[in-house]
Each structure stands twice: as structure tokens, then as C-alpha cells.
Amino acid sequence: MKKILFAIISLVLLAGAVFAQPVDLEMYYYKQENQEGLKKLVAAYTAKTGVKISLLIVPNDADATMSARAAQGKLPDILQMQTYARVWEYASKGYVLDLSKQPVLTKVVDSSKASVTYNGKQYALPMDYAGIGIIYNKDIFAKYKLKAPTTARELARVCKTLKDNGVTPFAGLLNENWSAGHFITLVHTSLLVGEKKISVEQFVADMKAGKTSYGVVDKAKLFSALDFYRDNMDPKAAEWGWNEQQAAFAQGKAAMMVQGLWSYGAAIGTNPSLNCGFIPYPVFDNAKLNKMYADIDSCFGVSAQSPKEKQAAALAFLEWLATPEAQKIWIEDYKLVPAFKGANLSSMKQPFQDLLASVAKNGAYPWAFASYPTTAFEDGCKNGAQQYMFKKVTGDQVIDSVDKIWATAVKK
């Protein structure tokens, strides 16, 4: 009891020290979709505690930036990371603190902990459950008497009807490589798990051991899906980045976009009257095999390079994120599904309810790319898929590149 009482008193004194003598923190984040929501979250915390948090956004190729900062011993105090491989990498290099014994970890859904676990310990706070699929404009679909497609054939018919009526099927985004990277891994994982019946864990282990290839799936189906997606975008999609994609969808110039629900928040920020739905991208003609591509997306870690007082302040911020006040901002303003137990999602719009209902009914395919070596996803999948969409490389060249990059990453 004395030990427990001492621990409680220590936590109270620590919290008092943080709030009595506020320190300035730096937070790195990569989610550019709804920056205003994150700013509101941080502003609320500052107003409550006096702790100022400056935000640093690095939306693309953040690994190189963070590696350079780490080499200088100057990592930001709070790090927003993609789950799985990025957490494993940072934990193995000693960049982030072990959070296993932090009280806030007891407040997250147990199944979410795997996404931030390395060698049996949790090195980050899992924050949002997200899905990647088709966000579609329900009003445009209704205008042309279209139903949300549940199979690949139905999707092809929907696209033809839209094009026949002068509507672009997909708001594309090819000028930035990350969206193409998400798409190729969505299709690859669907084929791997849904058709080949190979688990992501087994595939990653076999790739690490050099026993298989990224081309273990049906390559013809994989790259015909990329062809179909590109051919149903706006002709200028190669020049389009995030802003152009969001504008095209928000303005009703395109009926669909293959994206994570994080982009829905940005779209309705531009056009609040958008009436949208969210469905799995149908890779197969068998509707039962088409599932949401969904998993824990991002997490927050605390830099092991920061001074102790800043680490304490950063940990206090993570604890605050589990409070009803913070969760309300996260859900209503940041527009993301939190990983905390008992989160009240009743205020979330229809696409979020579609995600949760689909996963509850049919399950989901995990975000396999989050388990790849960082370079395999960044350089192999993202760049490879983008260059394939630009018709600069063949499908076989993409597969060969991913295999070689993966093998090199394993040797390091």
C-alpha cells in the first residue's frame, strides 16, 4: 500500500509540476487532412494547462525528415506515427519511450494495442481507427439511379454510366505518391487474404525470410485494378494533389474518391451539404470477399530524446487525450474515430457509421502496408504504383522493385 500511495503522490506532484511550470512542446504530425481540428485540440489543451504545443507538419516522406532530426538528437517531443512498422522502427532505435505502464493505455480498446506493440511493450498511444474505401456522392448516384456497387462488375457499370453522363467517376490524386501507395496495397491485401488465403503476418514473415515475392498474388488482377482506377479518373489526375482531389469531389465534379475517411472531413469542410456514403472498394465479383480496408491508422509517441520535464508534459497531454473533452474535439472537429473504450460516436456522420456497420457485419482487411519495412512501402509501393499509373514502369518492374527494396531493408 505504501508503494501504491507513493506512486499516486508522485503522479500528482508530477502533474502539478507540469501545470505549475508550463513548458513548450513541439508536436510532429503527418495527417494534413483536417489540420484545423488538431489545432483546436491543441488550443483547448493550452487553454486548460498553459502548456504550449507548436505543430510541425511533414505530410510526405516524413521518415527522412525525422531520421535527420533523430541524428541530431532533436526529435519533436510528441510524434504522430503510422502504426506497426513505423512504431517498430522507432522503438528499436530507441527514439520513443515505453508507454506500457502509462494509465492511458488501459483506456484504449485492447485489440488496438497490437498496432503499437514492439517486443511485448507498447511504445505509442493508438489514436484512430480508420478505413480506406470509396467515398461516394449519394446525390449524384441518386440522380442517375445508381446503387452503391458491391462487386467489381457493378463498379464498372457505375463508372460507365457516370462517364456517359459527363461525370468523372473518381477524383484522382496522382501528383502525390501516397494515395497510389494506399490503393496498390488495398488491392494487394484483398487478393492476398481474400483470394490466396494468406495472412498478412505469414506474408510479411515469408518476405522477411526471402521465401516469397510481392507477386505472390494474381499480378494480372492487381495491375488491371490500377489500370481501371487510373482510366476512370480525370485526365489531369497526374497533375492533381490533395487540394485538387478534394475540390473536385466537394464541388460534385467527380462522384467518388478512393480515400480514407480522414478526407471526408476535409471535403465537407469545403461543402457542408455533401451527402456521402462509404463502401469497400470492390476488388472481386464475389461481394462476400469485398471488405473495408481498415485498421488503427495513427498513434502518438513521446520522444526519448526530449528532456525529462518535456517528456512529463508530453505524457500528461497523452493522458488528457482520453478525457471526454478531448474525445469530443477529436470526434466532432478532427472527425476521426478514436481507439478509446466507450467512445461516443453518435454525432459522427453517415460515412463513419457505414464504416463501423460494414466492419461489424463483414470484418475488414488489415492495413498490411503498415507492417512492411518503411522503405518497401515508401519507395517500393508508393513510388512504384505512382510510376505505373504514369505508364513509366511495368507491373513486373514494380514487383521486382518491391522485392529488392524489401530484401535490402531486411539486411540492414
Secondary structure as UniProt FT lines:
FT   HELIX           2..20
FT   STRAND          24..29
FT   TURN            33..34
FT   HELIX           35..49
FT   STRAND          52..57
FT   HELIX           62..71
FT   TURN            72..73
FT   STRAND          78..82
FT   HELIX           85..92
FT   TURN            93..94
FT   TURN            100..101
FT   HELIX           103..107
FT   HELIX           110..116
FT   STRAND          117..118
FT   TURN            119..120
FT   STRAND          121..122
FT   STRAND          125..126
FT   STRAND          128..137
FT   HELIX           138..143
FT   TURN            144..145
FT   HELIX           152..164
FT   TURN            165..166
FT   STRAND          168..170
FT   HELIX           177..189
FT   HELIX           190..195
FT   HELIX           200..208
FT   TURN            209..210
FT   HELIX           214..216
FT   HELIX           219..231
FT   TURN            235..236
FT   HELIX           237..239
FT   HELIX           242..250
FT   TURN            251..252
FT   STRAND          254..260
FT   HELIX           262..270
FT   TURN            272..273
FT   STRAND          276..279
FT   HELIX           287..289
FT   STRAND          292..296
FT   STRAND          298..303
FT   TURN            304..305
FT   HELIX           308..320
FT   TURN            321..322
FT   HELIX           324..332
FT   STRAND          337..338
FT   TURN            341..342
FT   TURN            346..347
FT   HELIX           350..362
FT   STRAND          364..365
FT   HELIX           368..371
FT   HELIX           374..375
FT   HELIX           376..382
FT   HELIX           383..389
FT   TURN            390..391
FT   HELIX           395..411
//
